[in-house]
């Protein structure tokens, strides 16, 4: 193996990472759409606790409600788009971002059992 071969393989890895980052962006947009639909389908009395989702260094409980994402015990309501963007940004690295997307997708499956997401 020559130096040029190693350089070429590293360049290919960089290209693959860019493709993965594009896929993460695409899947993030899809999740935002589905979470918005789920929120819109909820009644005032329905909510869903998003366990295991971290937006920053301090872990807080987040509820999906008909209003968006509510921070439990605070009077803060986040838009779904802002919440998911911040969660993905906090994940920082593509492999962690994929883990977060998987976690959000798992929550979405459970939410879909509560409300009909169309």
Secondary structure, DSSP 8 states (H G I E B T S, - for coil): --HHHHHHHHHHHHHHHHHHHHHHHHHHHHHHHHHHHHHHH--TT--EE-TT--SSSS---EEEETTEEEETTTTEEE-HHHHHHHHHHHH-SHHHHHHHHHHHHHHHHHHHHHS---
